[in-house]
Protein backbone atom coordinates (compact mmCIF):
# COMPACT_ATOMS: atom_id res chain seq x y z
CA UNK A 1 0.00 0.00 0.00
CA UNK A 2 1.07 3.60 -0.38
CA UNK A 3 2.53 4.79 2.91
CA UNK A 4 -0.07 6.33 5.25
CA UNK A 5 0.24 7.21 8.91
CA UNK A 6 -2.08 5.64 11.45
CA UNK A 7 -3.51 9.09 12.10
CA UNK A 8 -4.30 9.53 8.40
CA UNK A 9 -5.93 6.10 8.22
CA UNK A 10 -8.04 6.81 11.29
CA UNK A 11 -9.27 10.05 9.73
CA UNK A 12 -10.10 8.35 6.42
CA UNK A 13 -12.11 5.53 8.01
CA UNK A 14 -13.67 7.63 10.77
CA UNK A 15 -12.08 5.54 13.50
CA UNK A 16 -10.60 6.13 16.94
CA UNK A 17 -7.04 5.22 17.86
CA UNK A 18 -6.34 3.01 20.88
CA UNK A 19 -3.02 2.06 22.45
CA UNK A 20 -1.06 3.83 19.71
CA UNK A 21 1.99 5.60 21.21
CA UNK A 22 2.82 7.45 18.01
CA UNK A 23 0.00 8.16 15.50
CA UNK A 24 2.63 9.27 12.98
CA UNK A 25 3.80 5.66 12.56
CA UNK A 26 3.19 4.65 8.95
CA UNK A 27 1.64 1.57 7.44
CA UNK A 28 4.18 0.60 4.79
CA UNK A 29 3.40 -3.10 4.40
CA UNK A 30 0.39 -4.92 2.95
CA UNK A 31 -3.14 -4.68 4.33
CA UNK A 32 -4.14 -8.25 5.22
CA UNK A 33 -6.95 -10.19 6.88
CA UNK A 34 -4.96 -13.40 7.37
CA UNK A 35 -2.57 -13.26 10.31
CA UNK A 36 -0.16 -15.55 8.46
CA UNK A 37 0.37 -12.88 5.79
CA UNK A 38 1.47 -10.13 8.18
CA UNK A 39 4.75 -8.38 7.38
CA UNK A 40 6.62 -5.52 8.99
CA UNK A 41 4.48 -2.39 8.71
CA UNK A 42 1.24 -4.23 7.85
CA UNK A 43 -2.27 -3.22 8.77
CA UNK A 44 -4.19 -6.27 10.00
CA UNK A 45 -7.95 -6.20 9.38
CA UNK A 46 -9.82 -8.08 12.12
CA UNK A 47 -13.00 -9.62 10.72
CA UNK A 48 -15.38 -11.64 12.85
CA UNK A 49 -16.25 -14.84 10.97
CA UNK A 50 -18.49 -17.79 11.73
CA UNK A 51 -15.63 -19.81 13.23
CA UNK A 52 -12.74 -17.37 13.67
CA UNK A 53 -12.56 -13.91 15.23
CA UNK A 54 -9.65 -11.89 13.86
CA UNK A 55 -9.50 -9.87 17.07
CA UNK A 56 -8.14 -12.95 18.82
CA UNK A 57 -4.96 -12.63 16.73
CA UNK A 58 -4.29 -8.96 17.52
CA UNK A 59 -1.42 -9.49 19.92
CA UNK A 60 0.22 -12.06 17.63
CA UNK A 61 0.13 -9.83 14.53
CA UNK A 62 1.63 -6.87 16.40
CA UNK A 63 4.35 -9.21 17.58
CA UNK A 64 4.92 -10.24 13.96
CA UNK A 65 5.50 -6.63 12.93
CA UNK A 66 2.08 -5.20 12.08
CA UNK A 67 1.80 -1.46 12.68
CA UNK A 68 -1.78 -1.70 13.92
CA UNK A 69 -5.07 -3.57 13.81
CA UNK A 70 -8.22 -2.28 12.11
CA UNK A 71 -10.81 -3.53 14.58
CA UNK A 72 -14.37 -3.16 15.81
CA UNK A 73 -13.32 -3.08 19.48
CA UNK A 74 -10.18 -2.25 21.50
CA UNK A 75 -7.77 -5.20 21.56
CA UNK A 76 -5.05 -4.08 23.99
CA UNK A 77 -2.51 -3.37 21.24
CA UNK A 78 -2.23 -0.52 18.68
CA UNK A 79 -5.61 -0.37 16.90
CA UNK A 80 -7.91 1.83 14.87
CA UNK A 81 -11.42 1.04 16.08
CA UNK A 82 -14.43 1.55 13.79
CA UNK A 83 -18.12 0.68 13.87
CA UNK A 84 -17.90 -1.60 10.84
CA UNK A 85 -14.61 -3.09 9.66
CA UNK A 86 -15.83 -3.89 6.14
CA UNK A 87 -17.11 -0.36 5.56
CA UNK A 88 -13.84 1.06 6.88
CA UNK A 89 -11.81 -1.21 4.59
CA UNK A 90 -13.82 0.02 1.60
CA UNK A 91 -13.36 3.66 2.58
CA UNK A 92 -9.61 3.15 2.86
CA UNK A 93 -9.50 1.51 -0.57
CA UNK A 94 -11.44 4.40 -2.11
CA UNK A 95 -9.03 6.91 -0.57
CA UNK A 96 -5.97 5.04 -1.83
CA UNK A 97 -7.15 4.63 -5.43
CA UNK A 98 -8.04 8.33 -5.58
CA UNK A 99 -4.53 9.16 -4.38
CA UNK A 100 -2.87 6.76 -6.83
CA UNK A 101 -3.96 8.16 -10.17
CA UNK A 102 -3.71 4.68 -11.73
CA UNK A 103 -6.11 3.59 -14.46
CA UNK A 104 -8.72 1.24 -13.00
CA UNK A 105 -10.08 -1.59 -15.13
CA UNK A 106 -13.15 -3.42 -13.79
CA UNK A 107 -14.44 -6.60 -15.35
CA UNK A 108 -17.34 -8.94 -14.77
CA UNK A 109 -19.24 -11.73 -16.50
CA UNK A 110 -20.86 -15.08 -15.85
CA UNK A 111 -17.89 -17.13 -17.06
CA UNK A 112 -14.22 -16.53 -17.75
CA UNK A 113 -13.67 -13.58 -15.39
CA UNK A 114 -10.57 -14.92 -13.72
CA UNK A 115 -8.93 -16.25 -16.88
CA UNK A 116 -9.58 -12.96 -18.66
CA UNK A 117 -8.35 -10.91 -15.70
CA UNK A 118 -5.14 -12.93 -15.75
CA UNK A 119 -4.73 -12.26 -19.49
CA UNK A 120 -5.36 -8.52 -19.10
CA UNK A 121 -2.83 -8.35 -16.28
CA UNK A 122 -0.15 -10.12 -18.28
CA UNK A 123 -0.70 -7.96 -21.34
CA UNK A 124 -0.73 -4.68 -19.40
CA UNK A 125 2.25 -5.46 -17.22
CA UNK A 126 4.30 -5.82 -20.39
CA UNK A 127 3.65 -2.09 -20.73
CA UNK A 128 3.70 -0.74 -17.14
CA UNK A 129 3.46 -1.84 -13.47
CA UNK A 130 0.13 -3.58 -12.97
CA UNK A 131 -1.73 -4.83 -9.89
CA UNK A 132 -4.59 -7.30 -10.30
CA UNK A 133 -7.01 -9.45 -8.34
CA UNK A 134 -5.32 -12.62 -7.06
CA UNK A 135 -7.34 -15.73 -7.86
CA UNK A 136 -11.06 -15.02 -7.56
CA UNK A 137 -11.00 -12.56 -4.64
CA UNK A 138 -13.66 -10.47 -6.33
CA UNK A 139 -16.07 -9.59 -3.52
CA UNK A 140 -16.56 -6.73 -1.05
CA UNK A 141 -13.51 -7.86 0.94
CA UNK A 142 -11.17 -9.21 -1.72
CA UNK A 143 -11.59 -6.23 -4.04
CA UNK A 144 -10.53 -3.50 -1.56
CA UNK A 145 -7.65 -5.67 -0.33
CA UNK A 146 -6.43 -5.92 -3.93
CA UNK A 147 -6.75 -2.17 -4.45
CA UNK A 148 -4.79 -1.54 -1.27
CA UNK A 149 -1.89 -3.65 -2.58
CA UNK A 150 -1.16 -0.99 -5.22
CA UNK A 151 1.84 1.31 -4.76
CA UNK A 152 2.98 4.66 -6.11
CA UNK A 153 4.50 2.83 -9.11
CA UNK A 154 1.23 1.15 -10.10
CA UNK A 155 -0.11 2.39 -13.45
CA UNK A 156 -2.89 -0.15 -14.03
CA UNK A 157 -5.22 -1.71 -11.48
CA UNK A 158 -7.24 -4.65 -12.85
CA UNK A 159 -10.15 -5.66 -10.63
CA UNK A 160 -12.42 -8.63 -11.09
CA UNK A 161 -15.95 -7.95 -9.83
CA UNK A 162 -18.34 -10.71 -8.82
CA UNK A 163 -22.02 -10.49 -7.97
CA UNK A 164 -24.62 -12.67 -6.30
CA UNK A 165 -27.40 -10.13 -6.49
CA UNK A 166 -28.57 -6.76 -7.72
CA UNK A 167 -26.50 -3.90 -6.31
CA UNK A 168 -23.34 -5.90 -5.58
CA UNK A 169 -21.32 -4.61 -8.52
CA UNK A 170 -22.62 -1.08 -7.98
CA UNK A 171 -21.21 -1.24 -4.46
CA UNK A 172 -17.82 -2.47 -5.72
CA UNK A 173 -17.61 0.31 -8.29
CA UNK A 174 -18.25 2.85 -5.54
CA UNK A 175 -15.21 1.52 -3.66
CA UNK A 176 -12.96 1.47 -6.74
CA UNK A 177 -14.44 3.57 -9.57
CA UNK A 178 -13.20 2.15 -12.90
CA UNK A 179 -12.45 4.17 -16.03
CA UNK A 180 -12.64 1.04 -18.18
CA UNK A 181 -15.44 -1.46 -17.65
CA UNK A 182 -15.50 -4.86 -19.37
CA UNK A 183 -18.49 -7.23 -19.48
CA UNK A 184 -17.67 -10.67 -20.86
CA UNK A 185 -20.98 -12.49 -21.05
CA UNK A 186 -24.31 -13.19 -19.41
CA UNK A 187 -24.76 -16.89 -18.76
CA UNK A 188 -26.42 -19.13 -16.22
CA UNK A 189 -23.88 -19.05 -13.37
CA UNK A 190 -25.81 -18.33 -10.12
CA UNK A 191 -29.06 -18.25 -12.08
CA UNK A 192 -30.77 -19.91 -9.12
CA UNK A 193 -29.91 -16.90 -6.97
CA UNK A 194 -30.69 -14.23 -9.57
CA UNK A 195 -33.89 -15.75 -10.94
CA UNK A 196 -33.11 -15.44 -14.66
CA UNK A 197 -30.60 -14.27 -17.26
CA UNK A 198 -32.28 -10.88 -17.54
CA UNK A 199 -31.66 -10.30 -13.84
CA UNK A 200 -28.05 -11.39 -14.28
CA UNK A 201 -27.70 -8.88 -17.12
CA UNK A 202 -29.20 -6.17 -14.95
CA UNK A 203 -26.61 -6.88 -12.25
CA UNK A 204 -23.61 -7.14 -14.58
CA UNK A 205 -24.61 -3.94 -16.35
CA UNK A 206 -24.13 -1.96 -13.15
CA UNK A 207 -20.45 -1.91 -14.10
CA UNK A 208 -20.95 0.10 -17.31
CA UNK A 209 -23.47 2.36 -15.59
CA UNK A 210 -20.70 3.44 -13.22
CA UNK A 211 -18.30 4.59 -15.93
CA UNK A 212 -17.49 8.27 -16.51
CA UNK A 213 -18.11 9.99 -19.83
CA UNK A 214 -14.42 9.86 -20.68
CA UNK A 215 -14.30 6.14 -19.87
CA UNK A 216 -14.70 3.08 -22.07
CA UNK A 217 -17.28 0.30 -21.90
CA UNK A 218 -15.88 -2.85 -23.51
CA UNK A 219 -18.73 -5.16 -24.47
CA UNK A 220 -19.03 -8.60 -26.06
CA UNK A 221 -20.49 -8.13 -29.52
CA UNK A 222 -21.38 -11.84 -29.68
CA UNK A 223 -23.64 -11.77 -26.60
CA UNK A 224 -26.94 -9.92 -27.22
CA UNK A 225 -27.55 -9.24 -23.52
CA UNK A 226 -24.10 -7.72 -23.13
CA UNK A 227 -24.25 -5.75 -26.35
CA UNK A 228 -27.54 -4.22 -25.22
CA UNK A 229 -25.71 -2.67 -22.25
CA UNK A 230 -24.39 0.01 -24.63
CA UNK A 231 -27.57 1.95 -23.89
CA UNK A 232 -26.81 1.94 -20.16
CA UNK A 233 -23.53 3.83 -20.17
CA UNK A 234 -22.27 7.37 -20.73
CA UNK A 235 -18.88 6.00 -21.74
CA UNK A 236 -17.57 5.28 -25.21
CA UNK A 237 -18.43 1.73 -26.32
CA UNK A 238 -15.86 -0.68 -27.76
CA UNK A 239 -17.10 -4.03 -29.06
CA UNK A 240 -15.04 -7.22 -29.09
CA UNK A 241 -15.83 -10.65 -30.50
CA UNK A 242 -15.90 -12.66 -33.68
CA UNK A 243 -18.72 -10.57 -35.15
CA UNK A 244 -17.77 -8.52 -38.19
CA UNK A 245 -19.11 -5.46 -36.34
CA UNK A 246 -16.65 -5.85 -33.48
CA UNK A 247 -13.94 -3.20 -33.15
CA UNK A 248 -11.52 -5.83 -31.83
CA UNK A 249 -12.13 -9.21 -33.41
CA UNK A 250 -10.66 -12.59 -34.26
CA UNK A 251 -10.39 -13.99 -37.76
CA UNK A 252 -9.27 -17.42 -38.99
CA UNK A 253 -9.80 -19.02 -35.59
CA UNK A 254 -8.42 -22.54 -35.32
CA UNK A 255 -6.98 -24.93 -32.75
CA UNK A 256 -3.50 -26.41 -32.83
CA UNK A 257 -3.06 -30.18 -32.60
CA UNK A 258 -2.68 -29.79 -28.85
CA UNK A 259 -5.90 -27.77 -28.46
CA UNK A 260 -4.42 -24.28 -28.21
CA UNK A 261 -6.24 -21.45 -30.02
CA UNK A 262 -4.63 -19.58 -32.89
CA UNK A 263 -6.15 -16.62 -34.70
CA UNK A 264 -5.57 -13.32 -36.43
CA UNK A 265 -6.16 -10.40 -34.07
CA UNK A 266 -7.65 -7.36 -35.76
CA UNK A 267 -7.78 -4.02 -33.93
CA UNK A 268 -8.33 -0.46 -35.15
CA UNK A 269 -4.54 -0.05 -34.99
CA UNK A 270 -3.67 -3.10 -37.08
CA UNK A 271 -3.64 -6.86 -37.38
CA UNK A 272 -1.30 -9.48 -35.88
CA UNK A 273 -1.28 -13.26 -35.36
CA UNK A 274 -1.78 -14.93 -31.97
CA UNK A 275 -1.12 -18.51 -30.88
CA UNK A 276 -1.97 -18.97 -27.23
CA UNK A 277 -0.37 -21.17 -24.59
CA UNK A 278 -3.78 -21.73 -22.98
CA UNK A 279 -6.09 -24.57 -23.97
CA UNK A 280 -9.55 -24.36 -25.50
CA UNK A 281 -11.29 -22.21 -28.10
CA UNK A 282 -13.21 -20.37 -25.37
CA UNK A 283 -10.00 -18.46 -24.60
CA UNK A 284 -10.34 -16.63 -27.92
CA UNK A 285 -13.15 -14.50 -26.51
CA UNK A 286 -11.15 -13.91 -23.32
CA UNK A 287 -8.12 -12.88 -25.37
CA UNK A 288 -10.18 -10.47 -27.47
CA UNK A 289 -11.54 -8.86 -24.30
CA UNK A 290 -7.98 -8.41 -23.02
CA UNK A 291 -6.92 -7.05 -26.40
CA UNK A 292 -9.72 -4.47 -26.36
CA UNK A 293 -8.59 -3.23 -22.94
CA UNK A 294 -4.97 -3.05 -24.09
CA UNK A 295 -5.93 -1.22 -27.29
CA UNK A 296 -7.86 1.34 -25.28
CA UNK A 297 -4.72 1.89 -23.21
CA UNK A 298 -2.57 2.57 -26.25
CA UNK A 299 -0.91 -0.75 -27.07
CA UNK A 300 -0.36 -1.71 -30.71
CA UNK A 301 -1.72 -4.88 -32.31
CA UNK A 302 1.78 -6.37 -32.44
CA UNK A 303 2.43 -5.62 -28.76
CA UNK A 304 -0.90 -7.12 -27.75
CA UNK A 305 -0.46 -10.22 -29.90
CA UNK A 306 3.02 -10.87 -28.53
CA UNK A 307 1.83 -10.56 -24.92
CA UNK A 308 -1.20 -12.79 -25.52
CA UNK A 309 0.98 -15.45 -27.15
CA UNK A 310 3.28 -15.46 -24.13
CA UNK A 311 0.56 -15.39 -21.45
CA UNK A 312 -0.09 -18.41 -19.26
CA UNK A 313 -2.51 -19.30 -16.48
CA UNK A 314 -1.94 -17.40 -13.23
CA UNK A 315 -4.73 -18.98 -11.17
CA UNK A 316 -4.76 -22.59 -10.00
CA UNK A 317 -7.08 -25.35 -11.15
CA UNK A 318 -8.24 -23.57 -14.29
CA UNK A 319 -7.44 -25.74 -17.33
CA UNK A 320 -4.12 -26.73 -15.76
CA UNK A 321 -2.67 -29.21 -18.23
CA UNK A 322 -0.03 -31.60 -16.88
CA UNK A 323 1.43 -34.62 -18.60
CA UNK A 324 2.56 -37.52 -16.42
CA UNK A 325 5.71 -39.48 -17.28
CA UNK A 326 3.51 -42.34 -18.52
CA UNK A 327 1.83 -40.06 -21.07
CA UNK A 328 -1.47 -39.59 -19.23
CA UNK A 329 -2.54 -35.94 -19.51
CA UNK A 330 -4.53 -34.48 -16.60
CA UNK A 331 -6.59 -31.33 -17.18
CA UNK A 332 -7.42 -29.87 -13.79
CA UNK A 333 -10.28 -27.40 -14.31
CA UNK A 334 -11.84 -28.14 -10.94
CA UNK A 335 -11.90 -24.64 -9.44
CA UNK A 336 -15.50 -24.00 -10.47
CA UNK A 337 -18.13 -24.84 -13.06
CA UNK A 338 -21.24 -23.51 -14.73
CA UNK A 339 -22.96 -24.65 -17.94
CA UNK A 340 -20.95 -22.30 -20.16
CA UNK A 341 -17.57 -23.19 -18.72
CA UNK A 342 -18.46 -26.89 -18.65
CA UNK A 343 -19.27 -26.86 -22.36
CA UNK A 344 -16.07 -24.96 -23.12
CA UNK A 345 -13.98 -27.45 -21.14
CA UNK A 346 -15.57 -30.43 -22.90
CA UNK A 347 -14.85 -28.90 -26.30
CA UNK A 348 -11.26 -28.29 -25.24
CA UNK A 349 -10.99 -31.92 -24.12
CA UNK A 350 -12.30 -33.12 -27.47
CA UNK A 351 -9.75 -30.97 -29.32
CA UNK A 352 -6.85 -32.07 -27.12
CA UNK A 353 -7.81 -35.72 -27.26
CA UNK A 354 -7.89 -36.29 -31.00
CA UNK A 355 -6.44 -39.72 -31.59
CA UNK A 356 -6.36 -40.43 -27.85
CA UNK A 357 -8.82 -41.85 -25.34
CA UNK A 358 -10.59 -39.12 -23.37
CA UNK A 359 -12.22 -39.07 -19.93
CA UNK A 360 -14.56 -36.42 -18.54
CA UNK A 361 -14.72 -36.60 -14.74
CA UNK A 362 -17.55 -34.21 -13.94
CA UNK A 363 -19.55 -33.19 -10.88
CA UNK A 364 -22.33 -30.86 -9.82
CA UNK A 365 -22.77 -27.37 -11.20
CA UNK A 366 -24.15 -25.49 -8.20
CA UNK A 367 -26.67 -22.64 -7.89
CA UNK A 368 -28.68 -23.40 -11.03
CA UNK A 369 -32.08 -23.47 -9.32
CA UNK A 370 -34.91 -24.77 -11.50
CA UNK A 371 -32.50 -25.10 -14.45
CA UNK A 372 -30.32 -27.70 -12.71
CA UNK A 373 -31.88 -30.84 -14.20
CA UNK A 374 -31.95 -29.53 -17.76
CA UNK A 375 -28.41 -28.13 -17.61
CA UNK A 376 -26.82 -31.26 -16.16
CA UNK A 377 -28.69 -33.41 -18.67
CA UNK A 378 -27.46 -31.18 -21.52
CA UNK A 379 -23.83 -31.44 -20.42
CA UNK A 380 -24.07 -35.23 -20.33
CA UNK A 381 -25.52 -35.22 -23.82
CA UNK A 382 -22.80 -32.89 -25.10
CA UNK A 383 -20.10 -35.26 -23.87
CA UNK A 384 -21.59 -37.94 -26.15
CA UNK A 385 -21.85 -35.61 -29.14
CA UNK A 386 -18.21 -34.64 -28.74
CA UNK A 387 -17.22 -38.32 -28.69
CA UNK A 388 -15.65 -38.12 -25.24
CA UNK A 389 -14.44 -41.64 -24.51
CA UNK A 390 -15.91 -42.05 -21.04
CA UNK A 391 -17.94 -39.88 -18.67
CA UNK A 392 -17.43 -40.36 -14.94
CA UNK A 393 -20.19 -38.48 -13.10
CA UNK A 394 -19.22 -37.89 -9.48
CA UNK A 395 -21.61 -37.16 -6.61
CA UNK A 396 -25.30 -37.33 -5.88
CA UNK A 397 -28.46 -36.29 -7.70
CA UNK A 398 -26.88 -33.83 -10.12
CA UNK A 399 -24.22 -36.35 -11.11
CA UNK A 400 -26.95 -38.89 -11.85
CA UNK A 401 -28.51 -36.34 -14.19
CA UNK A 402 -25.18 -35.94 -16.00
CA UNK A 403 -24.91 -39.70 -16.44
CA UNK A 404 -28.55 -40.05 -17.50
CA UNK A 405 -28.14 -37.33 -20.13
CA UNK A 406 -25.20 -39.19 -21.62
CA UNK A 407 -27.08 -42.50 -21.52
CA UNK A 408 -30.17 -41.05 -23.19
CA UNK A 409 -28.20 -39.35 -25.94
CA UNK A 410 -27.38 -42.68 -27.53
CA UNK A 411 -26.20 -46.23 -27.00
CA UNK A 412 -23.47 -45.06 -24.69
CA UNK A 413 -24.52 -46.62 -21.41
CA UNK A 414 -21.40 -48.68 -21.04
CA UNK A 415 -19.25 -45.58 -21.62
CA UNK A 416 -20.76 -43.52 -18.78
CA UNK A 417 -20.65 -44.30 -15.10
CA UNK A 418 -21.95 -42.70 -11.91
CA UNK A 419 -19.75 -42.92 -8.79
CA UNK A 420 -20.47 -41.68 -5.29
CA UNK A 421 -17.48 -39.47 -4.51
CA UNK A 422 -13.98 -38.31 -5.47
CA UNK A 423 -12.26 -41.36 -3.97
CA UNK A 424 -14.46 -43.71 -5.98
CA UNK A 425 -13.54 -41.78 -9.12
CA UNK A 426 -9.84 -42.05 -8.28
CA UNK A 427 -10.14 -45.80 -7.71
CA UNK A 428 -11.90 -46.26 -11.05
CA UNK A 429 -9.36 -44.20 -12.96
CA UNK A 430 -6.40 -45.92 -11.35
CA UNK A 431 -7.74 -49.26 -12.52
CA UNK A 432 -8.59 -48.22 -16.08
CA UNK A 433 -6.28 -45.39 -17.22
CA UNK A 434 -3.84 -46.23 -20.00
CA UNK A 435 -0.76 -44.33 -21.21
CA UNK A 436 -1.78 -41.53 -23.57
CA UNK A 437 -5.25 -40.98 -22.07
CA UNK A 438 -6.50 -37.42 -21.46
CA UNK A 439 -8.54 -36.76 -18.29
CA UNK A 440 -10.61 -33.62 -17.68
CA UNK A 441 -11.69 -32.96 -14.08
CA UNK A 442 -14.35 -30.27 -13.53
CA UNK A 443 -17.15 -29.36 -11.10
CA UNK A 444 -18.29 -26.54 -8.88
CA UNK A 445 -15.84 -25.63 -6.15
CA UNK A 446 -18.01 -27.10 -3.39
CA UNK A 447 -17.61 -30.60 -4.86
CA UNK A 448 -13.85 -30.64 -4.31
CA UNK A 449 -12.99 -32.61 -7.44
CA UNK A 450 -9.48 -31.15 -7.49
CA UNK A 451 -8.73 -34.10 -5.20
CA UNK A 452 -9.16 -36.40 -8.18
CA UNK A 453 -6.71 -34.44 -10.32
CA UNK A 454 -4.18 -34.12 -7.49
CA UNK A 455 -4.36 -37.85 -6.77
CA UNK A 456 -3.78 -38.72 -10.42
CA UNK A 457 -0.82 -36.36 -10.57
CA UNK A 458 0.62 -37.81 -7.36
CA UNK A 459 0.43 -41.24 -9.01
CA UNK A 460 2.72 -39.89 -11.71
CA UNK A 461 5.41 -38.33 -9.55
CA UNK A 462 7.89 -41.11 -10.17
CA UNK A 463 10.03 -39.32 -12.72
CA UNK A 464 9.74 -35.83 -14.09
CA UNK A 465 6.28 -34.35 -14.63
CA UNK A 466 5.99 -31.77 -17.42
CA UNK A 467 3.45 -28.98 -16.82
CA UNK A 468 2.46 -27.32 -20.08
C-alpha positions, 0 to 999 in steps of 0.5 A: 500500500502507499505509505499512510500514517495511522492518524491519516488512516483513522481520519479516512475511516472515521475511526478512533485510535487506541493504544497507539503511542505514536500516530505518525507511525506509517503503514508501509506493508500490505493490508491483510486479513490473514494473520499468516500474511502479516509483514513488517508495517502491515495493517491487520484487518480483524474480521469476525467470521463464523468460526474465527474472530480476527480480534483474537490474533491482535497481539500475535500480529503486532508481535509479527511486525504489524503497525496496527489492527483495524478492529471493531473493538479495542484489543489491547494493542495498537488499533484503529477502532471503527463501527464496521470493519468492512465499511472502513476497509472500503473507505480506505481503498477508495481513498488510496485509489483516488490518491494513486492516479492509476487507471482502473479496469473493472471486469465482470461476467458469468464465465471466464472472469478470472482467466480474462483478468489474468490475461489482461494483467499479463498484457498490461504489465508488459507495458507498465506496473500492474496490480490485479485481483489474485485468484477469484477474490472479487467480492466486497472484501477481496476487491478493496484488499487488492486495491490496497496492494497498489503502490505509487508505481502502479499504473494499471489496477485490474479488478475482477468484480463478482455479484450474487445479487442486484447492487453488488457490482454497484457497491464495488464500483463505488469503492474502486471507480473504474475508467474502463469497464468490461463485461464478458458475457451473461450466462447461467452461473448463479441463475438460481440466486438471480432468478433469470438471465435478464436479472443477471444482465441487470446486475452485470450492467451496473459496471458500465453504468458506473463509468465516466463519460471519458471512460470506455465500456468494452462489451461482447459483440457476440452476446446480445444481452451484453451488447444491449448494455451500450444503452446503459452507459455514458462512456464510449463503447468498444465491441469485441468478439468474432462478429464482423461489427466488433472493433476488436475481433478474431479472424481465422480461428483454429486450434493447434493439434494440442488444443491451443487457439490460434487466430488473427487479431484485428484491432483499429490499430492493425492486425497481428497473429496470436497462438496462445499457450492456454487450452480451449477455443473459449479463450479466444473471446477472453483474449479479445476482451484483453486485447480491447482493454490493451488497445484502449490503453494505447498498445499496438496490435503487435504488442498485444499479440506478442503478450497474448501469445506469451501469457499463461494461467496465473490462477490454479485449477483452471485448465491446468494441463499436466502430462505424467511421465507415462503419457497420461494428460490431466486437465485440472479445471476443478476450481469451479463450473457452470454450464458455459464453462463446462461446455467450453472445457468439454470442447477443449478436451475433445480438441486435445484428445484427437487420436487419444482416449478421453475421460470427462470426470464431472460433478455438480454445477451449483446454484442453477435453481430450477435449471439444474436438471436440464443443464446437467442433462445437456452437459451429459448429452454434449459429452456424447456428441463430442465423442468423449471416450468415457464420462465419470459423473461424481456425486449425488443427484446432479451427477446422476442427471449428467450420467442419464443425459449421456445415456439417453443421448445414444447407446453409450450406457457402457461408456458412462458411469456414476460414482459416489465421490472423489475417492471412488472416481480415483479408484476407477481411474487408477484401474482403467487409465492407460498411457496416452489418455486425457482426463478432464476434471471439472465441477463446482468448487463445493464438490472438491474434485481437485482431489481427483486431479491431485491424486492422479498427478501424485500417481505420476510423480515417479520421474519428471512431470511436465506442466504445459 
